[in-house]
């Protein structure tokens, strides 16, 4: 196991004032997506992406950790990839609606969690953090609205998180598609 002396993104947020400036969370988001794209190409879903599971090396490189909830997708021709994982895994504030509803988690569930993690890096807290965990689970699973980044963030950052946190998983972009988003290319 590799020693990562920088701590997690969640720890760094607490240590350095609660939020990251946009160029910093853009850089980390690109690295997170590169790692998640690799997992998805290899048919692995992480299922617990959040600031506490993303470690920072002293040189600014991130490492995705905690694969305790991760699952390899079965490549069964009779079932779609998204219908393979029907169990609740993850941390409430970062869980995708389809995970909470147990309608089938897949690669797009990780994309939702990435959106929540970007929100966390930008604001210092994950979406729905003003609620108790059970209330957040209910709101994520049954609500119609999704928290959005405020006007102080660039339109590209707001568009990026909105794309990640689209309620319908089939409408969310893949990790590969998100790596081409203008927010990350800027």
C-alpha positions in Angstrom: 0.0 0.0 0.0 1.2 3.5 -0.9 1.6 6.2 1.8 -0.2 9.4 0.8 1.0 12.2 3.2 -1.3 14.9 1.9 -4.5 13.7 3.4 -7.9 13.6 1.7 -9.7 16.4 -0.2 -12.1 16.6 2.7 -9.3 17.1 5.2 -7.6 19.7 2.9 -10.9 21.6 2.6 -11.0 21.8 6.4 -7.4 22.7 6.7 -7.3 25.4 4.1 -10.4 27.5 4.7 -13.3 25.3 3.6 -13.3 25.6 -0.2 -11.0 25.4 -3.2 -10.7 28.1 -5.8 -12.1 27.1 -9.2 -8.7 26.5 -10.9 -7.8 24.1 -8.1 -11.0 22.1 -8.1 -10.9 22.0 -11.9 -7.5 20.4 -11.8 -8.6 17.8 -9.2 -11.8 17.1 -11.1 -9.9 16.3 -14.3 -7.7 13.9 -12.4 -10.6 12.3 -10.6 -12.3 11.8 -14.0 -9.2 10.2 -15.5 -9.2 7.7 -12.7 -12.9 7.0 -12.9 -12.7 6.7 -16.7 -10.0 4.0 -16.2 -12.3 2.1 -13.7 -15.3 2.3 -16.1 -13.3 1.2 -19.1 -12.4 -1.8 -17.0 -16.0 -2.4 -15.9 -15.5 -1.3 -12.3 -17.9 1.0 -10.5 -16.4 2.7 -7.4 -19.7 3.4 -5.7 -18.3 5.7 -2.9 -16.7 8.7 -4.6 -16.4 11.7 -2.2 -13.8 14.1 -0.9 -12.9 11.7 1.9 -12.0 9.0 -0.6 -9.7 11.1 -2.7 -6.2 11.6 -1.4 -3.8 14.4 -2.3 -0.1 13.8 -2.9 2.2 16.7 -1.9 2.8 17.3 -5.6 -0.9 17.9 -6.3 -1.6 14.5 -7.8 -4.8 12.8 -6.5 -5.3 9.2 -5.7 -8.8 7.5 -5.5 -9.0 5.2 -2.5 -11.5 3.0 -0.6 -12.6 0.4 -3.0 -14.6 -1.4 -0.3 -17.9 -0.6 -2.1 -16.5 -1.0 -5.6 -18.0 -3.7 -7.9 -17.0 -5.2 -11.2 -19.9 -5.0 -13.7 -20.9 -8.3 -15.1 -21.0 -8.4 -18.9 -24.1 -10.4 -19.3 -25.7 -9.9 -22.7 -29.2 -10.3 -21.3 -28.9 -7.5 -18.8 -27.9 -3.9 -19.2 -24.8 -2.6 -17.3 -26.9 -0.2 -15.2 -29.2 -3.0 -13.9 -26.4 -5.1 -12.6 -25.9 -3.5 -9.2 -29.1 -3.3 -7.1 -27.8 -2.6 -3.6 -27.4 0.5 -1.6 -23.7 1.4 -1.3 -22.0 4.7 -0.7 -22.3 7.7 1.6 -25.7 9.5 1.7 -24.9 13.0 0.5 -23.0 11.6 -2.5 -25.5 8.9 -3.5 -27.2 9.0 -6.9 -31.0 8.8 -7.0 -30.9 5.4 -8.7 -28.8 4.0 -5.9 -31.2 5.2 -3.3 -34.2 3.8 -5.2 -32.4 0.6 -5.9 -33.2 0.8 -9.6 -29.7 -0.2 -10.6 -26.4 1.5 -10.0 -23.8 1.7 -12.7 -21.1 3.9 -14.1 -23.5 6.9 -14.2 -23.9 6.6 -10.5 -20.2 7.4 -10.1 -20.7 10.5 -12.4 -23.4 11.8 -10.0 -21.0 11.4 -7.1 -18.3 13.3 -9.0 -20.8 16.1 -9.4 -21.4 16.1 -5.6 -17.6 16.0 -5.0 -17.1 19.0 -7.3 -19.9 20.8 -5.3 -18.1 19.8 -2.1 -14.8 21.2 -3.3 -16.4 24.4 -4.5 -18.6 25.1 -1.5 -17.0 23.2 1.3 -19.9 20.9 1.8 -21.7 18.3 -0.3 -25.2 19.0 -1.7 -28.0 18.5 0.9 -25.5 18.8 3.8 -27.9 21.1 5.6 -30.2 18.1 6.1 -29.8 15.1 8.3 -28.6 12.0 6.4 -32.0 10.3 6.2 -33.7 13.5 5.1 -31.0 13.9 2.4 -31.6 10.4 1.2 -35.3 11.1 0.9 -34.7 14.3 -0.9 -32.2 12.8 -3.3 -34.4 9.8 -4.0 -37.7 11.6 -4.3 -37.1 15.3 -4.8 -37.3 17.1 -8.1 -34.6 19.7 -7.6 -30.9 19.4 -7.3 -28.7 22.0 -5.6 -26.7 24.1 -8.0 -23.5 26.0 -7.7 -24.1 29.8 -7.2 -23.5 32.7 -9.5 -20.0 33.2 -8.0 -18.8 30.2 -10.1 -18.2 30.3 -13.8 -21.0 29.2 -16.1 -18.8 26.3 -17.2 -18.4 25.0 -13.7 -22.2 25.3 -13.1 -22.9 23.5 -16.4 -20.4 20.8 -15.5 -22.0 20.0 -12.1 -25.5 20.2 -13.6 -24.5 17.6 -16.3 -23.1 15.3 -13.6 -26.1 15.7 -11.3 -28.9 15.1 -13.9 -31.5 13.0 -12.2 -31.9 10.5 -15.1 -28.7 8.3 -15.2 -29.1 7.7 -19.0 -29.0 11.5 -19.5 -25.7 11.9 -17.6 -22.5 12.0 -19.6 -19.8 9.3 -19.3 -16.4 10.0 -17.7 -14.9 10.1 -21.2 -17.5 12.6 -22.3 -16.9 14.8 -19.3 -13.2 14.8 -19.9 -14.1 16.8 -23.1 -16.3 19.3 -21.2 -15.2 22.9 -21.7 -14.9 23.4 -17.9 -12.0 20.9 -17.9 -10.4 22.1 -21.1 -10.3 25.8 -20.0 
